[in-house]
Amino acid sequence: MRSRGSSNWRVLQSPLLVWICGPVAAFAGTSHPLSPTNIFTPESTPAKTIFGLSLFVLAVTGAIFLVVFSLLLYSVVKFRKKKNDDGREPPQVYGSNQVELAWTILPILIVVALFMATARVIAIVQKTSPPSNAIAVTAIGHQFWWEYRYPDLGVVTANELHVPVSDPVHPTPTFITLLSVDTDHSFWVPRLAGKTDLIPNHPNSMWIDPQETGVYLGQCAQYCGTQHAKMLLRVYVQSKNEFDRWIQEQRQPAFVNDAVSQGQRIFETTACINCHTVSGTAANGRFGPDLTHLMSRDTIAAGAAPNTPENLRLWIRNPDAIKPGSLMPAMQLNEQELHALAAYLETLQ
């Protein structure tokens, strides 16, 4: 297994791949794209191979456009109506074997070339085996949020995926198993990889090897219900030390603070406990995101709103105010209960 994976990995570093993806830097023009989902500034090998293929397809179709447009322009100028035109129909040409062969064979050759180039990129991306140091992640699509499990590292989180940066000299790719518990979803972070569907009862997979630290944004790209548009993706690419520190923090149980015991009691005696998990407590629900380290995340509601005390209270009081159609019910708490519950959740660092 390791031998085959190492072999496939060397294929990805081949000069041909570098040649295909060579125009990336020139085309992008800047390392700081205007859009965080800019497909023209790929930062991962799968995205670069897809971008290289798109440039090849663009070149072929651009050449076809130029040829057709040039012939059309030539015909318009050459055979435009002249002042001394007597109005007679010009000689007609029928049954030209040369012309018919040309417009049959050339399109076939073009389609075959595009098919072979596409098949090669698909094979490179899909048939790569994980090297021994790869990070394994299981991404599970829910309506309308993401669950991330790191089976080898003992970490469970939600909505914000953390991965280490991949050094080209010592690659550390992340291999992601894609599952869905309800309906079809699609995992798409444009600067890291192509779209890959999450289908119930049909495990899928993809991989990324981000080569620059930062936050990469994405989107569920398959309509999955009312709040499909707000099922957002955030991928945090960190240095190895930062990623290791994040893993250690996520492994810790929830912090217990007697000062917020009332809020914890409310959490554990209402519907919250049926859906959410808080490590180290009686809460072990699986229908909603794991909240053990809720306040370590930058956003709530799958990226729909910044994770601030004000938004957290609004989310508890009336989820539809942030995410209409959300499956989280309004808890119908009074102000004192709302304040106590939010204070407890704010301790989940």
C-alpha positions as CSV (number, residue, x, y, z in Angstrom):
1,M,0.0,0.0,0.0
2,R,2.7,2.4,0.9
3,S,4.8,1.5,-2.1
4,R,1.9,2.2,-4.5
5,G,1.0,5.4,-2.7
6,S,4.6,6.6,-3.0
7,S,4.7,5.8,-6.7
8,N,1.5,7.7,-7.3
9,W,2.8,10.6,-5.3
10,R,5.9,10.8,-7.5
11,V,3.6,10.9,-10.6
12,L,2.0,14.1,-9.2
13,Q,5.4,15.8,-9.0
14,S,6.3,14.9,-12.6
15,P,7.7,17.5,-15.0
16,L,4.6,17.1,-17.2
17,L,2.3,18.2,-14.3
18,V,4.5,21.2,-13.7
19,W,4.3,22.0,-17.4
20,I,0.5,21.7,-17.4
21,C,0.2,23.9,-14.4
22,G,3.0,26.4,-15.4
23,P,0.6,29.1,-16.5
24,V,-1.0,29.3,-13.1
25,A,1.3,32.0,-11.7
26,A,1.1,34.1,-14.8
27,F,-2.6,33.8,-15.1
28,A,-3.4,34.5,-11.4
29,G,-1.1,37.5,-11.3
30,T,-1.1,37.8,-7.5
31,S,-0.9,35.6,-4.4
32,H,-3.8,37.5,-2.8
33,P,-6.9,36.8,-5.0
34,L,-9.7,39.3,-5.1
35,S,-12.1,36.5,-4.2
36,P,-11.4,33.9,-1.5
37,T,-13.0,31.3,-3.8
38,N,-11.0,32.4,-6.9
39,I,-10.5,29.3,-9.1
40,F,-7.7,31.0,-10.8
41,T,-5.3,30.9,-7.8
42,P,-5.2,27.2,-6.9
43,E,-3.1,26.3,-3.8
44,S,-3.4,22.5,-3.8
45,T,-2.3,19.8,-6.3
46,P,-5.8,18.6,-7.3
47,A,-6.9,22.2,-7.9
48,K,-3.7,22.9,-9.9
49,T,-4.2,19.9,-12.1
50,I,-7.9,20.9,-12.8
51,F,-6.8,24.4,-13.5
52,G,-4.1,23.2,-15.9
53,L,-6.7,21.1,-17.7
54,S,-9.1,24.1,-17.9
55,L,-6.3,26.2,-19.5
56,F,-5.8,23.4,-22.1
57,V,-9.5,23.3,-22.8
58,L,-9.6,27.1,-23.0
59,A,-6.7,27.1,-25.5
60,V,-8.4,24.5,-27.7
61,T,-11.8,26.1,-27.7
62,G,-10.2,29.6,-28.1
63,A,-8.3,28.3,-31.2
64,I,-11.6,26.9,-32.6
65,F,-13.3,30.3,-32.0
66,L,-10.4,32.2,-33.7
67,V,-10.5,29.9,-36.8
68,V,-14.3,30.0,-37.1
69,F,-14.5,33.8,-36.5
70,S,-11.6,34.4,-38.9
71,L,-13.3,32.4,-41.7
72,L,-16.6,34.1,-41.0
73,L,-15.0,37.5,-41.1
74,Y,-13.1,36.6,-44.3
75,S,-16.4,35.4,-45.9
76,V,-18.2,38.6,-44.9
77,V,-15.5,40.8,-46.3
78,K,-14.6,38.8,-49.4
79,F,-18.1,38.0,-50.6
80,R,-19.9,41.1,-49.6
81,K,-22.3,42.5,-52.1
82,K,-20.5,44.6,-54.8
83,K,-21.8,47.6,-56.7
84,N,-21.7,45.8,-60.0
85,D,-23.3,42.6,-58.6
86,D,-25.9,41.3,-61.1
87,G,-27.9,39.4,-58.4
88,R,-27.3,36.0,-59.9
89,E,-26.8,33.0,-57.5
90,P,-23.1,32.0,-57.3
91,P,-21.9,28.6,-58.4
92,Q,-22.9,25.9,-55.8
93,V,-20.6,23.2,-54.6
94,Y,-22.0,19.7,-53.8
95,G,-20.5,16.5,-52.6
96,S,-17.0,17.7,-51.7
97,N,-15.4,14.6,-50.0
98,Q,-12.4,16.7,-48.8
99,V,-14.7,19.2,-47.0
100,E,-16.9,16.5,-45.5
101,L,-13.9,14.5,-44.2
102,A,-12.4,17.6,-42.7
103,W,-15.4,18.6,-40.7
104,T,-15.9,15.1,-39.5
105,I,-12.4,14.0,-38.6
106,L,-11.2,17.3,-37.1
107,P,-14.0,17.5,-34.5
108,I,-13.4,13.8,-33.6
109,L,-9.7,14.4,-33.0
110,I,-10.5,17.4,-30.9
111,V,-13.0,15.5,-28.7
112,V,-10.6,12.6,-28.3
113,A,-7.8,14.9,-27.3
114,L,-10.0,16.6,-24.7
115,F,-11.3,13.3,-23.4
116,M,-7.8,11.9,-23.0
117,A,-6.5,15.0,-21.2
118,T,-9.6,14.9,-18.9
119,A,-9.3,11.2,-18.2
120,R,-5.6,11.6,-17.2
121,V,-6.4,14.4,-14.7
122,I,-9.2,12.3,-13.2
123,A,-7.0,9.3,-12.9
124,I,-4.2,11.3,-11.2
125,V,-6.6,12.9,-8.7
126,Q,-8.8,9.9,-7.9
127,K,-6.2,7.0,-7.9
128,T,-3.6,8.6,-5.6
129,S,-3.1,6.5,-2.5
130,P,-2.3,8.2,0.8
131,P,1.3,8.2,1.9
132,S,2.2,7.0,5.4
133,N,2.1,10.6,6.9
134,A,-1.2,11.6,5.4
135,I,-3.9,13.1,7.7
136,A,-7.2,11.2,7.6
137,V,-10.5,13.1,8.0
138,T,-14.1,11.9,7.7
139,A,-16.4,14.7,6.5
140,I,-20.1,14.1,7.1
141,G,-22.7,16.2,5.5
142,H,-25.9,17.1,7.5
143,Q,-28.7,19.5,6.7
144,F,-27.2,22.1,6.9
145,W,-23.8,21.7,8.5
146,W,-20.5,19.8,8.3
147,E,-19.2,17.2,10.8
148,Y,-15.4,16.5,10.8
149,R,-13.9,13.5,12.4
150,Y,-10.1,12.8,12.7
151,P,-10.2,9.0,13.4
152,D,-6.5,8.6,13.9
153,L,-6.2,11.7,16.1
154,G,-9.3,11.3,18.3
155,V,-10.9,14.7,17.4
156,V,-14.4,15.6,16.4
157,T,-15.4,19.1,15.4
158,A,-17.9,20.9,13.2
159,N,-18.0,23.3,10.2
160,E,-14.4,24.5,10.4
161,L,-11.8,22.0,9.0
162,H,-8.2,22.3,10.2
163,V,-5.4,20.7,8.2
164,P,-1.6,21.1,8.2
165,V,0.2,22.9,5.3
166,S,1.9,20.5,2.9
167,D,5.5,21.2,2.3
168,P,6.5,20.4,-1.3
169,V,9.7,18.7,0.0
170,H,7.9,16.6,2.6
171,P,4.2,16.5,1.5
172,T,1.5,16.1,4.1
173,P,-1.7,15.6,2.2
174,T,-5.1,15.4,3.8
175,F,-7.3,12.5,2.6
176,I,-11.0,13.1,3.2
177,T,-13.7,10.4,3.3
178,L,-17.1,11.9,2.4
179,L,-20.3,10.7,3.9
180,S,-23.9,12.0,4.1
181,V,-26.5,11.2,6.7
182,D,-29.6,12.6,4.9
183,T,-29.4,13.9,1.3
184,D,-26.9,14.7,-1.4
185,H,-24.3,17.3,-0.6
186,S,-21.2,18.4,-2.5
187,F,-17.8,19.4,-0.9
188,W,-16.2,22.2,-2.9
189,V,-13.3,24.5,-1.9
190,P,-12.4,26.0,-5.3
191,R,-8.7,26.8,-4.4
192,L,-8.0,23.4,-3.0
193,A,-9.9,20.8,-5.1
194,G,-12.8,20.1,-7.4
195,K,-16.4,19.3,-6.4
196,T,-17.0,15.9,-4.9
197,D,-20.4,14.7,-3.9
198,L,-21.5,13.2,-0.6
199,I,-24.2,10.6,-1.3
200,P,-26.1,8.6,1.4
201,N,-24.9,5.0,1.6
202,H,-22.2,5.6,-1.0
203,P,-18.8,6.6,0.6
204,N,-16.8,9.0,-1.5
205,S,-13.3,10.4,-1.1
206,M,-11.0,13.3,-2.1
207,W,-7.7,14.7,-1.0
208,I,-6.0,18.1,-0.7
209,D,-2.4,19.2,0.0
210,P,-2.6,23.0,0.6
211,Q,0.8,24.6,0.1
212,E,0.1,28.0,1.8
213,T,-1.3,28.7,5.2
214,G,-4.5,30.7,5.5
215,V,-8.3,30.3,5.4
216,Y,-9.9,28.8,2.3
217,L,-13.6,29.2,1.8
218,G,-16.0,26.9,0.0
219,Q,-19.7,25.9,-0.3
220,C,-21.9,23.0,-0.5
221,A,-22.3,22.8,-4.2
222,Q,-25.4,20.5,-4.4
223,Y,-28.8,21.8,-3.6
224,C,-29.7,20.0,-0.3
225,G,-32.7,21.9,1.0
226,T,-33.9,25.3,2.3
227,Q,-30.6,26.4,3.8
228,H,-28.3,25.0,1.1
229,A,-26.9,28.5,0.3
230,K,-25.8,28.9,3.9
231,M,-24.1,25.5,4.3
232,L,-20.6,27.1,4.0
233,L,-17.1,25.6,4.2
234,R,-14.1,27.0,6.0
235,V,-10.7,25.2,5.7
236,Y,-7.9,26.5,8.1
237,V,-4.5,25.6,6.7
238,Q,-2.0,25.8,9.6
239,S,1.7,25.3,10.1
240,K,2.6,21.9,11.5
241,N,3.2,23.3,15.0
242,E,-0.1,25.2,15.0
243,F,-2.0,22.2,13.8
244,D,-0.5,20.0,16.4
245,R,-1.4,22.5,19.1
246,W,-5.0,22.7,17.8
247,I,-5.3,18.9,17.9
248,Q,-4.1,18.9,21.5
249,E,-6.6,21.6,22.5
250,Q,-9.4,19.7,20.8
251,R,-8.7,16.5,22.6
252,Q,-9.3,18.2,26.0
253,P,-12.7,17.7,27.6
254,A,-15.0,20.6,28.2
255,F,-13.9,23.1,30.9
256,V,-16.1,22.7,34.0
257,N,-16.9,26.0,35.8
258,D,-19.2,26.1,38.8
259,A,-20.0,29.8,38.0
260,V,-22.1,28.7,35.0
261,S,-23.6,25.5,36.6
262,Q,-27.1,26.9,36.1
263,G,-26.5,27.2,32.3
264,Q,-25.1,23.7,32.2
265,R,-28.2,22.4,34.0
266,I,-30.4,24.1,31.5
267,F,-28.4,22.6,28.7
268,E,-28.6,19.1,30.1
269,T,-32.4,19.3,30.9
270,T,-33.7,20.7,27.6
271,A,-33.7,19.5,24.0
272,C,-30.0,20.7,23.7
273,I,-28.8,17.4,25.1
274,N,-30.6,15.3,22.6
275,C,-28.7,16.8,19.6
276,H,-25.3,18.0,20.9
277,T,-22.3,16.5,22.5
278,V,-20.1,18.2,25.1
279,S,-17.2,15.9,26.0
280,G,-16.9,15.2,29.7
281,T,-20.6,15.8,30.4
282,A,-23.9,13.8,30.0
283,A,-24.5,15.4,26.6
284,N,-23.8,12.9,23.8
285,G,-26.3,13.8,21.1
286,R,-25.3,13.2,17.5
287,F,-27.9,15.1,15.5
288,G,-26.2,18.5,15.9
289,P,-22.6,19.8,16.0
290,D,-20.2,18.8,18.8
291,L,-20.1,21.8,21.1
292,T,-17.1,20.8,23.3
293,H,-15.0,23.6,21.9
294,L,-17.7,25.8,20.4
295,M,-16.0,29.1,21.3
296,S,-12.7,28.0,19.5
297,R,-14.6,28.5,16.2
298,D,-14.8,31.7,14.3
299,T,-18.4,31.2,13.1
300,I,-21.7,29.6,14.1
301,A,-24.5,28.1,12.0
302,A,-22.0,26.6,9.5
303,G,-20.4,29.9,8.7
304,A,-23.6,31.9,8.5
305,A,-22.7,34.3,11.3
306,P,-19.6,35.3,13.3
307,N,-19.2,33.6,16.6
308,T,-20.0,36.5,18.9
309,P,-21.9,36.6,22.2
310,E,-24.7,38.6,20.6
311,N,-25.0,36.2,17.6
312,L,-24.9,33.2,19.9
313,R,-27.8,34.5,22.0
314,L,-29.8,35.3,18.8
315,W,-29.0,31.8,17.5
316,I,-30.4,30.2,20.7
317,R,-33.4,32.5,20.9
318,N,-34.4,32.3,17.2
319,P,-32.3,30.3,14.8
320,D,-34.5,31.4,11.8
321,A,-33.3,34.9,12.3
322,I,-29.8,33.8,11.2
323,K,-30.6,30.8,9.1
324,P,-34.3,30.5,8.0
325,G,-35.2,26.9,7.5
326,S,-32.6,25.6,10.0
327,L,-33.5,22.3,11.7
328,M,-32.5,23.7,15.1
329,P,-35.7,24.6,17.1
330,A,-36.2,27.8,19.0
331,M,-35.7,26.9,22.7
332,Q,-38.4,29.2,24.1
333,L,-36.3,30.3,27.0
334,N,-36.9,33.3,29.1
335,E,-34.2,36.0,29.4
336,Q,-32.7,34.7,32.6
337,E,-32.4,31.1,31.2
338,L,-31.1,32.5,27.8
339,H,-28.4,34.5,29.6
340,A,-27.4,31.5,31.8
341,L,-27.3,29.0,28.9
342,A,-25.2,31.4,26.7
343,A,-22.8,32.1,29.6
344,Y,-22.3,28.3,29.9
345,L,-21.7,27.9,26.1
346,E,-19.2,30.7,26.2
347,T,-17.0,28.7,28.5
348,L,-16.6,25.9,26.0
349,Q,-13.2,26.9,24.7
